[in-house]
Amino acid sequence: MATLVQAVRLALHYGEEHLGVTDIFGEDVGPPLGGVFTATQGLRTSWNSPLDERGIVGTAMGIAYAGGRPVFEIQFCDYAFNIFDLLKVAGNQHWASGGAFPMPIVMMTPVGSGIRGSIYHSHSFESWASRLTGWKIVLPSNPLDAYGLMLSAIVDPNPVLVLLPKALLRLRGEEKIPGEPEDEDELKQRIDAPIGDRSNWRPDWPNVQEFYVPIGKGKLVRTGPVATVVTYGRLLPLCVQIADELQNEFGYTFDVIDLRSIFPYDWPMIKNSLLKTGRILICNEDTEVCNFGEHLLRRVIDELFYDLSVRPRCLFGKHVPGVGLNPIYEQNTVPQLKHLREQMLQLAQEAA
């Protein structure tokens, strides 16, 4: 099975060969490195930009204005806080022109904790991004979704932000990408650049196929009537693990929703699940003040208050300046297994 970062690379390859991607660029995106996480190794249209995030965004907009279809990378989302004004401009172009000037750009960037990146490489970004009107924002939790969401992002006439959870980039999927080789070692040999001299290396791309995950559609990855858990990204596999454990230990079964898209998001899926369970936990690793999950909580209370059996719960990251390098700091700054287990068990057992 492909890893999540291999899935992104395969999607970008499909995009440049079949969907009109003209440029894939950013800091260290081109040869020889192919991206700090190797997401762009071997791609035909990839090239290295200067170390200038504002220049990267401006260049992408210019390419799109000229009829191109670029994908650009901000090396870590922590480096994107100086480009908000340009992202705002990019987001309003299609709307402000009455649809006359589409802005088919894709920005991808790694997000979140889990690799001991300390305060400059561990931020989450989805709550900030959710305020960028005109942008669509996706955050996959597995390779197949990463592949399908990236293809949907490439063909969208609006700017799309693809957030990639760093802690899951080496995670192997449970479902194959259409056209992926059966043997994962074969895939690695064909598309992963060797260590050392790469001057004569060229990838041997498999014949991957078209596969789209619609932007704005969540996925119900576990089902059960006890409670609803809404999450995405790094926390999704952790919530699934706890849901399986609590089912085995206590017989509690949960609806676990992988939101996949931050905006637009799948409100009908959340609503239908909550009408069934009457209990909800919303969790992510972004900081707790002005968290995107607080918007979901407000909507739950506004529209479904009288359908709640118990108080709705949230579990977010601590409101601190950053995530510390010390693993103890990281493990107590953003939600971990023990925190999720505590919240999910209390949610299931709270008296109505």
C-alpha positions as CSV (number, residue, x, y, z in Angstrom):
1,M,0.0,0.0,0.0
2,A,1.2,3.5,-0.8
3,T,2.0,5.9,2.0
4,L,0.2,9.2,2.3
5,V,3.1,11.1,0.9
6,Q,3.5,8.7,-2.0
7,A,-0.2,9.1,-2.7
8,V,0.3,12.9,-3.0
9,R,3.2,12.3,-5.4
10,L,1.1,10.0,-7.5
11,A,-1.8,12.5,-7.6
12,L,0.5,15.3,-8.7
13,H,2.0,13.1,-11.4
14,Y,-1.5,12.2,-12.6
15,G,-2.4,15.9,-12.5
16,E,0.5,17.0,-14.6
17,E,0.0,14.3,-17.2
18,H,-3.8,14.3,-17.4
19,L,-5.4,17.4,-15.6
20,G,-3.4,20.3,-17.0
21,V,-1.1,21.0,-14.1
22,T,1.5,23.4,-15.5
23,D,3.8,24.0,-12.5
24,I,4.6,22.4,-9.2
25,F,7.0,24.6,-7.2
26,G,8.1,25.8,-3.8
27,E,11.2,25.8,-1.6
28,D,13.2,22.6,-2.4
29,V,10.3,21.2,-4.3
30,G,12.3,20.5,-7.5
31,P,15.3,18.2,-7.9
32,P,17.3,17.0,-6.3
33,L,15.4,17.0,-3.0
34,G,11.8,16.8,-4.2
35,G,10.3,18.4,-1.2
36,V,11.3,18.2,2.5
37,F,8.9,15.2,2.9
38,T,9.6,13.9,-0.7
39,A,6.1,14.8,-1.9
40,T,7.3,16.1,-5.3
41,Q,10.2,13.7,-6.2
42,G,10.5,13.0,-9.9
43,L,7.7,15.2,-11.1
44,R,8.1,16.6,-14.6
45,T,6.9,20.1,-13.9
46,S,8.5,20.6,-10.5
47,W,11.0,23.4,-9.8
48,N,12.6,25.2,-6.9
49,S,11.5,28.7,-5.9
50,P,13.5,31.3,-3.9
51,L,13.0,31.1,-0.1
52,D,10.1,33.6,-0.3
53,E,6.6,32.6,0.6
54,R,5.1,35.8,-0.6
55,G,6.8,35.4,-3.9
56,I,5.6,31.9,-4.2
57,V,1.9,32.8,-3.7
58,G,2.2,35.8,-6.1
59,T,3.9,33.7,-8.7
60,A,1.1,31.1,-8.4
61,M,-1.6,33.7,-8.9
62,G,0.3,35.1,-11.9
63,I,0.5,31.7,-13.5
64,A,-3.2,31.2,-13.0
65,Y,-4.1,34.6,-14.4
66,A,-2.1,33.6,-17.5
67,G,-4.1,30.4,-17.9
68,G,-1.9,28.0,-16.1
69,R,-2.9,25.5,-13.3
70,P,-0.2,25.6,-10.6
71,V,0.3,23.6,-7.4
72,F,2.6,25.3,-4.9
73,E,4.0,24.2,-1.6
74,I,4.6,26.2,1.6
75,Q,7.3,24.0,3.2
76,F,5.6,24.1,6.6
77,C,2.3,25.8,7.4
78,D,4.2,27.7,10.2
79,Y,5.8,29.7,7.3
80,A,2.4,30.7,5.9
81,F,1.5,33.3,8.5
82,N,3.1,36.1,6.5
83,I,1.0,35.5,3.4
84,F,-2.5,35.9,4.7
85,D,-3.1,39.1,2.8
86,L,-2.2,37.4,-0.5
87,L,-4.3,34.4,0.3
88,K,-7.2,36.7,1.0
89,V,-6.7,38.3,-2.4
90,A,-6.5,34.9,-4.1
91,G,-9.7,33.8,-2.4
92,N,-11.8,36.7,-3.6
93,Q,-10.7,36.8,-7.3
94,H,-13.2,34.3,-8.7
95,W,-16.1,35.9,-6.7
96,A,-15.1,39.5,-7.3
97,S,-14.9,39.0,-11.0
98,G,-18.4,37.4,-11.2
99,G,-16.8,34.1,-12.2
100,A,-14.9,35.7,-15.1
101,F,-11.4,35.1,-13.6
102,P,-11.1,31.7,-12.0
103,M,-8.2,31.1,-9.6
104,P,-7.3,27.4,-10.1
105,I,-4.4,27.3,-7.7
106,V,-3.6,24.6,-5.1
107,M,-1.5,25.3,-2.0
108,M,-0.3,22.3,-0.1
109,T,1.5,22.4,3.2
110,P,2.3,20.0,6.1
111,V,0.5,20.7,9.3
112,G,0.3,19.6,12.9
113,S,2.4,17.9,15.5
114,G,3.7,14.3,15.9
115,I,7.3,14.7,14.5
116,R,8.8,16.7,17.4
117,G,9.1,19.8,15.2
118,S,9.1,22.2,18.1
119,I,7.4,25.7,17.9
120,Y,8.3,26.5,14.3
121,H,7.2,23.2,12.7
122,S,4.2,22.0,14.7
123,H,1.4,24.5,14.1
124,S,-2.0,23.5,13.0
125,F,-3.5,25.8,10.3
126,E,-7.1,24.8,9.6
127,S,-8.7,27.2,12.0
128,W,-6.9,30.1,10.5
129,A,-7.6,28.8,7.0
130,S,-11.3,28.4,7.6
131,R,-11.6,32.2,7.7
132,L,-10.1,32.6,4.2
133,T,-13.3,33.2,2.3
134,G,-13.1,31.9,-1.3
135,W,-10.8,29.0,-0.4
136,K,-11.7,25.4,-0.1
137,I,-9.8,23.5,2.6
138,V,-9.2,19.8,2.8
139,L,-7.3,17.7,5.3
140,P,-6.9,13.9,4.5
141,S,-6.2,11.2,7.1
142,N,-5.2,8.3,4.7
143,P,-3.5,7.8,1.4
144,L,-6.5,7.1,-0.8
145,D,-8.3,10.2,0.4
146,A,-5.1,12.3,-0.1
147,Y,-5.0,11.1,-3.7
148,G,-8.7,11.7,-4.4
149,L,-8.8,15.1,-2.6
150,M,-5.7,16.3,-4.4
151,L,-7.2,15.5,-7.8
152,S,-10.4,17.3,-6.8
153,A,-8.3,20.3,-5.7
154,I,-6.5,20.4,-9.0
155,V,-9.6,20.5,-11.2
156,D,-11.5,23.0,-9.0
157,P,-11.7,26.5,-10.4
158,N,-11.3,28.0,-6.9
159,P,-8.2,28.1,-4.8
160,V,-7.9,25.0,-2.7
161,L,-5.7,24.5,0.4
162,V,-4.5,20.9,0.9
163,L,-3.3,20.4,4.5
164,L,-1.2,17.3,5.0
165,P,-0.8,15.9,8.6
166,K,2.9,15.5,9.1
167,A,2.5,12.6,11.6
168,L,0.6,10.6,8.9
169,L,2.8,11.2,5.9
170,R,4.5,7.8,6.2
171,L,1.3,6.0,7.1
172,R,0.3,3.2,4.7
173,G,-3.3,3.0,3.6
174,E,-5.7,0.1,3.8
175,E,-7.1,0.7,0.3
176,K,-5.1,0.8,-2.8
177,I,-5.0,3.8,-5.2
178,P,-6.4,2.8,-8.6
179,G,-3.5,1.6,-10.6
180,E,-1.1,1.2,-7.7
181,P,1.2,-1.8,-7.9
182,E,0.3,-4.8,-5.7
183,D,3.7,-4.9,-4.1
184,E,4.5,-1.9,-1.9
185,D,8.3,-2.6,-2.3
186,E,7.8,-2.4,-6.1
187,L,6.1,1.0,-5.7
188,K,9.0,2.3,-3.6
189,Q,11.6,1.1,-6.1
190,R,9.7,2.8,-8.9
191,I,8.9,6.2,-7.5
192,D,11.2,6.8,-4.4
193,A,14.5,8.5,-5.3
194,P,17.6,6.7,-4.1
195,I,19.8,8.0,-1.3
196,G,22.9,9.7,-2.7
197,D,23.4,10.7,-6.3
198,R,20.1,11.2,-8.1
199,S,21.4,13.0,-11.2
200,N,20.5,10.1,-13.5
201,W,17.5,8.8,-11.6
202,R,14.0,8.9,-13.2
203,P,10.8,7.5,-11.7
204,D,9.0,4.7,-13.4
205,W,5.5,5.9,-12.8
206,P,2.7,3.3,-12.4
207,N,-0.4,3.8,-14.5
208,V,-2.6,5.3,-11.8
209,Q,-6.2,6.1,-12.6
210,E,-8.7,8.9,-12.1
211,F,-10.2,8.9,-8.6
212,Y,-11.9,11.8,-7.0
213,V,-13.0,12.4,-3.4
214,P,-15.6,15.2,-3.5
215,I,-14.6,18.3,-1.6
216,G,-17.2,18.8,1.2
217,K,-18.1,15.2,1.8
218,G,-17.1,13.5,5.0
219,K,-16.7,9.8,5.6
220,L,-18.3,7.6,8.3
221,V,-15.5,5.3,9.3
222,R,-17.2,3.7,12.3
223,T,-20.9,3.4,13.1
224,G,-22.8,3.1,16.3
225,P,-25.7,4.6,18.3
226,V,-23.9,5.6,21.5
227,A,-22.2,8.9,20.4
228,T,-20.8,10.9,17.5
229,V,-17.1,11.8,17.2
230,V,-16.2,14.4,14.6
231,T,-12.5,14.7,13.7
232,Y,-10.0,14.7,10.9
233,G,-6.3,14.4,10.1
234,R,-3.9,13.1,12.8
235,L,-6.6,12.4,15.3
236,L,-8.8,10.3,13.0
237,P,-6.8,7.0,13.4
238,L,-6.5,7.6,17.1
239,C,-10.3,8.1,17.5
240,V,-10.9,4.9,15.5
241,Q,-8.5,3.0,17.8
242,I,-10.3,4.2,20.9
243,A,-13.7,3.5,19.4
244,D,-12.6,-0.1,18.7
245,E,-11.2,-0.5,22.2
246,L,-14.4,0.9,23.9
247,Q,-16.5,-1.4,21.8
248,N,-14.4,-4.4,22.9
249,E,-14.3,-3.4,26.5
250,F,-17.8,-2.0,27.2
251,G,-19.9,-2.6,24.0
252,Y,-20.0,1.1,23.2
253,T,-20.2,1.8,19.5
254,F,-19.6,5.3,18.0
255,D,-20.2,7.1,14.8
256,V,-16.7,8.3,14.0
257,I,-16.8,10.9,11.2
258,D,-13.7,11.8,9.2
259,L,-14.6,15.3,8.1
260,R,-12.0,15.4,5.3
261,S,-13.0,18.9,4.2
262,I,-12.8,21.8,6.6
263,F,-14.6,24.1,4.1
264,P,-17.1,23.3,2.8
265,Y,-17.8,20.7,5.4
266,D,-20.4,17.9,5.6
267,W,-23.0,19.3,7.9
268,P,-25.7,16.8,6.8
269,M,-23.5,13.9,7.9
270,I,-22.9,15.5,11.3
271,K,-26.5,16.4,11.8
272,N,-27.8,13.0,10.8
273,S,-25.4,11.3,13.1
274,L,-26.2,13.5,16.1
275,L,-30.0,13.0,15.5
276,K,-29.2,9.3,16.0
277,T,-26.9,9.5,19.0
278,G,-27.8,12.7,20.9
279,R,-24.1,12.9,22.0
280,I,-21.2,14.6,20.2
281,L,-17.4,15.1,20.7
282,I,-15.6,17.4,18.3
283,C,-11.8,17.1,18.4
284,N,-8.7,18.3,16.6
285,E,-5.2,19.4,17.6
286,D,-5.5,23.1,16.7
287,T,-5.5,25.5,19.6
288,E,-8.7,25.8,21.6
289,V,-9.4,29.6,21.3
290,C,-11.2,30.5,18.1
291,N,-10.9,26.9,16.9
292,F,-12.8,25.8,13.8
293,G,-14.4,23.1,16.0
294,E,-16.0,25.9,18.0
295,H,-17.9,26.9,14.9
296,L,-19.3,23.3,14.6
297,L,-20.2,23.5,18.3
298,R,-22.1,26.7,17.8
299,R,-24.0,25.2,14.9
300,V,-24.8,22.1,16.9
301,I,-26.2,24.3,19.7
302,D,-28.1,26.6,17.4
303,E,-29.7,24.0,15.3
304,L,-29.8,20.8,17.4
305,F,-29.9,21.9,21.0
306,Y,-33.2,20.1,21.8
307,D,-31.9,16.9,20.1
308,L,-28.9,16.6,22.5
309,S,-29.1,14.1,25.3
310,V,-26.0,15.4,27.1
311,R,-23.8,18.5,26.8
312,P,-21.7,18.6,23.7
313,R,-17.9,18.1,24.2
314,C,-14.8,19.5,22.6
315,L,-11.2,18.5,22.8
316,F,-8.6,20.8,21.2
317,G,-5.0,21.7,21.6
318,K,-3.9,23.9,24.5
319,H,-3.8,27.7,23.9
320,V,-0.1,28.1,24.2
321,P,2.4,29.9,21.9
322,G,3.7,26.7,20.3
323,V,4.4,23.0,20.7
324,G,7.6,22.3,22.6
325,L,10.5,20.1,21.4
326,N,10.4,18.1,24.6
327,P,8.1,15.1,23.9
328,I,6.4,15.7,27.3
329,Y,5.5,19.2,26.2
330,E,4.1,18.0,22.9
331,Q,2.1,15.1,24.4
332,N,0.5,17.5,26.9
333,T,-0.1,20.3,24.4
334,V,-2.1,18.5,21.7
335,P,-4.7,15.7,22.2
336,Q,-3.2,12.2,22.6
337,L,-4.8,8.7,23.0
338,K,-5.3,9.0,26.7
339,H,-7.1,12.3,26.3
340,L,-9.4,11.0,23.6
341,R,-10.2,7.8,25.6
342,E,-11.1,9.9,28.6
343,Q,-13.4,12.2,26.7
344,M,-15.1,9.4,24.6
345,L,-15.7,7.2,27.7
346,Q,-17.2,10.1,29.7
347,L,-19.4,11.0,26.7
348,A,-20.7,7.5,26.5
349,Q,-21.3,7.1,30.2
350,E,-22.7,10.6,31.1
351,A,-26.3,10.3,32.3
352,A,-28.9,11.8,30.0
